[in-house]
Amino acid sequence: MRALCLALTLALVLPNPALAWGPTGHRITAKIGEDNMDPAAREAMQAVTGARSLALLATWPDFIRSFPEYDCLKPMHFLTVEDGQPVEEALQETPFVGGKCKKEDLQRLGIPMNVVGAIDFFTAVLKGDNAKTQAFAELLSLGGAEPLHGSIELTALALLVHFAGDVHQPLHVGRGADRGGNSVMVDWFGKLENLHMVWDELLIERKLLSYTEFADFLEQDFADRPAVEYGGGPVAWAEESVVHRAAAYEFGSRPGQNLPELSYEYADGVDALLNQRLYEGGRRLAEHLDRIYGP
Ligand SMILES: [Zn+2]
Protein backbone atom coordinates (compact mmCIF):
# COMPACT_ATOMS: atom_id res chain seq x y z
CA MET A 1 0.00 0.00 0.00
CA ARG A 2 2.82 2.39 0.83
CA ALA A 3 4.42 1.72 -2.54
CA LEU A 4 1.12 2.38 -4.25
CA CYS A 5 0.67 5.66 -2.37
CA LEU A 6 4.20 6.66 -3.29
CA ALA A 7 3.54 5.83 -6.92
CA LEU A 8 0.31 7.81 -7.00
CA THR A 9 1.93 10.76 -5.28
CA LEU A 10 4.84 10.70 -7.69
CA ALA A 11 2.44 10.50 -10.61
CA LEU A 12 0.79 13.69 -9.42
CA VAL A 13 3.89 15.67 -8.56
CA LEU A 14 6.38 14.58 -11.18
CA PRO A 15 7.20 17.56 -13.38
CA ASN A 16 7.23 17.87 -17.12
CA PRO A 17 6.20 14.72 -18.94
CA ALA A 18 8.64 13.25 -21.42
CA LEU A 19 8.27 14.81 -24.84
CA ALA A 20 9.78 12.46 -27.34
CA TRP A 21 11.59 9.31 -28.28
CA GLY A 22 14.79 9.73 -26.28
CA PRO A 23 17.93 10.97 -28.04
CA THR A 24 18.88 7.51 -29.30
CA GLY A 25 15.44 6.88 -30.82
CA HIS A 26 15.42 10.21 -32.62
CA ARG A 27 18.92 9.69 -33.97
CA ILE A 28 18.02 6.21 -35.22
CA THR A 29 15.02 7.50 -37.18
CA ALA A 30 16.98 10.49 -38.50
CA LYS A 31 19.92 8.34 -39.63
CA ILE A 32 17.66 5.85 -41.41
CA GLY A 33 15.95 8.84 -43.02
CA GLU A 34 19.17 10.38 -44.26
CA ASP A 35 20.61 7.02 -45.39
CA ASN A 36 17.55 6.25 -47.53
CA MET A 37 17.12 9.59 -49.27
CA ASP A 38 17.58 10.01 -52.99
CA PRO A 39 21.22 11.15 -53.40
CA ALA A 40 20.26 14.25 -55.41
CA ALA A 41 17.67 15.28 -52.81
CA ARG A 42 20.19 14.68 -50.02
CA GLU A 43 22.70 16.89 -51.78
CA ALA A 44 20.10 19.65 -52.18
CA MET A 45 19.24 19.35 -48.49
CA GLN A 46 22.89 19.74 -47.54
CA ALA A 47 22.70 23.33 -48.74
CA VAL A 48 20.56 23.85 -45.62
CA THR A 49 22.31 21.50 -43.20
CA GLY A 50 25.91 22.19 -44.16
CA ALA A 51 27.96 19.30 -42.84
CA ARG A 52 25.49 18.53 -40.05
CA SER A 53 23.89 15.10 -39.97
CA LEU A 54 20.13 14.77 -39.48
CA ALA A 55 20.92 12.60 -36.44
CA LEU A 56 22.65 15.58 -34.87
CA LEU A 57 19.80 17.97 -35.71
CA ALA A 58 17.07 15.56 -34.57
CA THR A 59 17.64 16.04 -30.85
CA TRP A 60 17.78 19.86 -30.83
CA PRO A 61 13.99 20.22 -30.28
CA ASP A 62 14.35 18.33 -26.98
CA PHE A 63 17.49 20.20 -26.01
CA ILE A 64 15.63 23.55 -26.10
CA ARG A 65 12.53 22.38 -24.30
CA SER A 66 13.71 23.71 -20.94
CA PHE A 67 14.15 27.24 -22.36
CA PRO A 68 10.91 29.24 -21.92
CA GLU A 69 11.47 31.29 -25.08
CA TYR A 70 10.72 28.13 -27.05
CA ASP A 71 7.54 27.26 -25.13
CA CYS A 72 5.39 27.67 -28.25
CA LEU A 73 7.05 24.58 -29.73
CA LYS A 74 6.01 22.33 -26.83
CA PRO A 75 2.51 21.35 -27.97
CA MET A 76 3.95 20.19 -31.29
CA HIS A 77 5.54 17.02 -29.89
CA PHE A 78 2.31 15.04 -29.55
CA LEU A 79 -1.38 14.72 -30.34
CA THR A 80 -4.07 13.67 -27.90
CA VAL A 81 -6.55 11.22 -29.43
CA GLU A 82 -9.14 9.46 -27.31
CA ASP A 83 -10.09 5.83 -27.94
CA GLY A 84 -12.47 5.66 -30.87
CA GLN A 85 -11.91 9.28 -31.86
CA PRO A 86 -10.86 9.95 -35.47
CA VAL A 87 -7.48 11.67 -35.76
CA GLU A 88 -8.96 14.36 -38.03
CA GLU A 89 -11.39 15.29 -35.27
CA ALA A 90 -8.68 15.30 -32.60
CA LEU A 91 -6.67 17.76 -34.70
CA GLN A 92 -9.40 20.36 -34.20
CA GLU A 93 -9.36 20.21 -30.43
CA THR A 94 -5.85 19.53 -29.25
CA PRO A 95 -5.46 21.00 -25.78
CA PHE A 96 -2.90 23.73 -25.52
CA VAL A 97 0.18 23.20 -23.35
CA GLY A 98 2.40 26.21 -23.68
CA GLY A 99 3.91 27.66 -20.50
CA LYS A 100 4.92 31.18 -21.45
CA CYS A 101 3.62 30.90 -24.98
CA LYS A 102 0.38 32.72 -25.73
CA LYS A 103 -2.26 30.60 -27.37
CA GLU A 104 -3.57 33.68 -29.22
CA ASP A 105 -0.20 34.09 -30.96
CA LEU A 106 -0.27 30.55 -32.30
CA GLN A 107 -3.85 31.00 -33.45
CA ARG A 108 -3.25 34.40 -35.04
CA LEU A 109 -0.20 33.12 -36.89
CA GLY A 110 -1.99 29.91 -37.94
CA ILE A 111 0.63 27.66 -36.36
CA PRO A 112 -0.63 24.20 -35.37
CA MET A 113 -0.58 22.94 -31.80
CA ASN A 114 0.01 19.24 -32.43
CA VAL A 115 2.54 16.91 -34.02
CA VAL A 116 0.51 16.16 -37.16
CA GLY A 117 -0.16 19.81 -37.98
CA ALA A 118 3.45 20.70 -37.14
CA ILE A 119 4.80 18.21 -39.70
CA ASP A 120 2.61 19.74 -42.42
CA PHE A 121 3.49 23.27 -41.32
CA PHE A 122 7.28 22.80 -41.37
CA THR A 123 7.03 20.88 -44.64
CA ALA A 124 5.38 23.97 -46.16
CA VAL A 125 8.10 26.21 -44.70
CA LEU A 126 10.81 24.02 -46.26
CA LYS A 127 9.00 24.03 -49.60
CA GLY A 128 9.27 27.81 -49.59
CA ASP A 129 5.82 28.94 -48.40
CA ASN A 130 6.58 32.60 -47.65
CA ALA A 131 3.57 33.30 -45.44
CA LYS A 132 4.28 30.30 -43.19
CA THR A 133 8.00 31.09 -43.07
CA GLN A 134 7.19 34.65 -41.97
CA ALA A 135 4.70 33.38 -39.39
CA PHE A 136 7.29 31.01 -37.95
CA ALA A 137 9.98 33.71 -37.83
CA GLU A 138 7.52 36.00 -36.04
CA LEU A 139 6.61 33.31 -33.53
CA LEU A 140 10.27 32.79 -32.64
CA SER A 141 10.93 36.51 -32.33
CA LEU A 142 7.85 37.06 -30.14
CA GLY A 143 9.29 34.66 -27.58
CA GLY A 144 12.79 36.05 -28.00
CA ALA A 145 13.99 32.69 -29.36
CA GLU A 146 16.95 32.37 -31.70
CA PRO A 147 16.66 30.21 -34.80
CA LEU A 148 19.07 27.27 -34.82
CA HIS A 149 22.44 28.59 -36.12
CA GLY A 150 20.57 31.71 -37.22
CA SER A 151 18.63 29.86 -39.94
CA ILE A 152 14.83 29.62 -40.03
CA GLU A 153 15.10 26.86 -42.63
CA LEU A 154 17.51 24.79 -40.56
CA THR A 155 15.25 25.26 -37.52
CA ALA A 156 12.23 24.06 -39.51
CA LEU A 157 14.19 21.06 -40.79
CA ALA A 158 15.36 20.04 -37.30
CA LEU A 159 11.77 20.26 -36.05
CA LEU A 160 10.39 18.30 -38.99
CA VAL A 161 12.95 15.50 -38.53
CA HIS A 162 12.17 15.36 -34.81
CA PHE A 163 8.38 15.36 -35.17
CA ALA A 164 8.49 12.67 -37.88
CA GLY A 165 10.03 10.51 -35.15
CA ASP A 166 7.58 11.54 -32.44
CA VAL A 167 4.46 10.74 -34.47
CA HIS A 168 5.69 7.15 -34.82
CA GLN A 169 6.08 6.66 -31.06
CA PRO A 170 2.67 5.12 -30.27
CA LEU A 171 2.30 6.92 -26.93
CA HIS A 172 2.89 10.32 -28.55
CA VAL A 173 -0.57 9.91 -30.01
CA GLY A 174 -1.95 9.10 -26.58
CA ARG A 175 -5.08 9.44 -24.52
CA GLY A 176 -5.69 12.60 -22.56
CA ALA A 177 -6.61 10.85 -19.31
CA ASP A 178 -3.16 9.35 -18.73
CA ARG A 179 -1.22 11.90 -20.82
CA GLY A 180 0.11 9.34 -23.26
CA GLY A 181 1.19 6.98 -20.48
CA ASN A 182 3.02 9.66 -18.49
CA SER A 183 0.65 9.02 -15.55
CA VAL A 184 0.87 5.23 -15.74
CA MET A 185 3.45 4.21 -13.17
CA VAL A 186 5.11 0.84 -13.64
CA ASP A 187 7.79 -1.30 -12.07
CA TRP A 188 10.43 -1.46 -14.83
CA PHE A 189 13.04 -4.10 -13.91
CA GLY A 190 12.60 -3.12 -10.25
CA LYS A 191 12.59 0.65 -10.75
CA LEU A 192 9.66 3.04 -10.58
CA GLU A 193 9.11 4.51 -14.04
CA ASN A 194 6.21 5.66 -16.16
CA LEU A 195 4.99 3.90 -19.26
CA HIS A 196 5.74 6.83 -21.56
CA MET A 197 9.37 6.85 -20.49
CA VAL A 198 9.54 3.09 -21.07
CA TRP A 199 8.60 3.73 -24.70
CA ASP A 200 10.59 6.92 -25.20
CA GLU A 201 13.86 5.60 -23.88
CA LEU A 202 14.03 2.49 -21.75
CA LEU A 203 13.05 -0.13 -24.33
CA ILE A 204 15.70 1.34 -26.64
CA GLU A 205 18.45 1.83 -24.08
CA ARG A 206 18.22 -1.75 -22.83
CA LYS A 207 19.58 -2.92 -26.19
CA LEU A 208 22.94 -1.31 -25.39
CA LEU A 209 23.38 -0.25 -29.01
CA SER A 210 24.58 3.12 -30.21
CA TYR A 211 22.22 4.90 -32.60
CA THR A 212 24.40 4.00 -35.58
CA GLU A 213 24.55 0.35 -34.54
CA PHE A 214 20.78 0.30 -33.98
CA ALA A 215 20.07 1.98 -37.34
CA ASP A 216 22.42 -0.47 -39.12
CA PHE A 217 20.73 -3.38 -37.39
CA LEU A 218 17.27 -2.21 -38.49
CA GLU A 219 18.40 -1.56 -42.06
CA GLN A 220 19.78 -5.11 -42.27
CA ASP A 221 16.80 -6.64 -40.52
CA PHE A 222 14.22 -4.94 -42.74
CA ALA A 223 16.19 -5.34 -45.98
CA ASP A 224 15.07 -8.98 -46.28
CA ARG A 225 11.39 -8.30 -45.78
CA PRO A 226 8.89 -8.16 -48.59
CA ALA A 227 8.44 -4.67 -50.03
CA VAL A 228 6.63 -2.49 -47.54
CA GLU A 229 4.80 0.70 -48.38
CA TYR A 230 6.43 3.50 -46.42
CA GLY A 231 4.44 6.42 -47.81
CA GLY A 232 1.37 8.10 -46.43
CA GLY A 233 1.31 11.31 -44.47
CA PRO A 234 1.24 12.40 -40.85
CA VAL A 235 -2.50 11.77 -40.38
CA ALA A 236 -2.05 8.15 -41.46
CA TRP A 237 1.07 7.76 -39.30
CA ALA A 238 -0.84 9.07 -36.28
CA GLU A 239 -3.75 6.74 -37.00
CA GLU A 240 -1.31 3.82 -36.97
CA SER A 241 0.10 4.96 -33.65
CA VAL A 242 -3.41 4.96 -32.16
CA VAL A 243 -3.84 1.34 -33.25
CA HIS A 244 -0.37 0.31 -32.07
CA ARG A 245 -0.61 1.99 -28.68
CA ALA A 246 -2.98 -0.74 -27.44
CA ALA A 247 0.02 -3.11 -27.35
CA ALA A 248 1.87 -0.75 -25.02
CA TYR A 249 -0.84 -1.31 -22.38
CA GLU A 250 -0.78 -5.09 -22.58
CA PHE A 251 0.68 -6.02 -19.26
CA GLY A 252 -0.90 -8.18 -16.63
CA SER A 253 -1.12 -7.36 -12.97
CA ARG A 254 -0.90 -10.14 -10.44
CA PRO A 255 -2.79 -10.23 -7.13
CA GLY A 256 -0.80 -8.47 -4.42
CA GLN A 257 1.18 -6.41 -6.93
CA ASN A 258 1.26 -2.71 -6.33
CA LEU A 259 2.40 -1.81 -9.80
CA PRO A 260 2.47 -3.66 -13.10
CA GLU A 261 5.84 -5.40 -13.35
CA LEU A 262 7.44 -4.85 -16.72
CA SER A 263 10.58 -6.77 -17.53
CA TYR A 264 11.83 -9.27 -20.13
CA GLU A 265 8.41 -10.65 -21.06
CA TYR A 266 6.98 -7.22 -21.80
CA ALA A 267 10.09 -5.88 -23.54
CA ASP A 268 10.41 -8.95 -25.77
CA GLY A 269 6.68 -8.87 -26.50
CA VAL A 270 6.78 -5.34 -27.91
CA ASP A 271 10.23 -5.58 -29.48
CA ALA A 272 9.01 -6.11 -33.06
CA LEU A 273 6.66 -3.15 -32.79
CA LEU A 274 9.38 -0.91 -31.37
CA ASN A 275 11.71 -1.79 -34.24
CA GLN A 276 8.96 -1.35 -36.81
CA ARG A 277 8.05 2.14 -35.63
CA LEU A 278 11.66 3.33 -35.53
CA TYR A 279 12.31 1.96 -39.00
CA GLU A 280 9.04 3.15 -40.55
CA GLY A 281 9.65 6.60 -39.12
CA GLY A 282 13.03 6.71 -40.85
CA ARG A 283 11.80 5.46 -44.23
CA ARG A 284 8.84 7.84 -44.23
CA LEU A 285 11.16 10.70 -43.30
CA ALA A 286 13.36 9.81 -46.30
CA GLU A 287 10.40 9.85 -48.68
CA HIS A 288 9.08 13.05 -47.17
CA LEU A 289 12.43 14.82 -47.53
CA ASP A 290 12.80 13.51 -51.11
CA ARG A 291 9.52 15.23 -51.95
CA ILE A 292 10.79 18.48 -50.43
CA TYR A 293 14.32 18.48 -51.86
CA GLY A 294 14.07 16.12 -54.82
CA PRO A 295 14.15 17.23 -58.43
ZN1 LIG B 1 9.48 15.27 -29.22
Residues whose N, C-alpha, C, O or C-beta is under 5 A from the ligand:
A	BS01	ZN	L19 A20 H77 D166
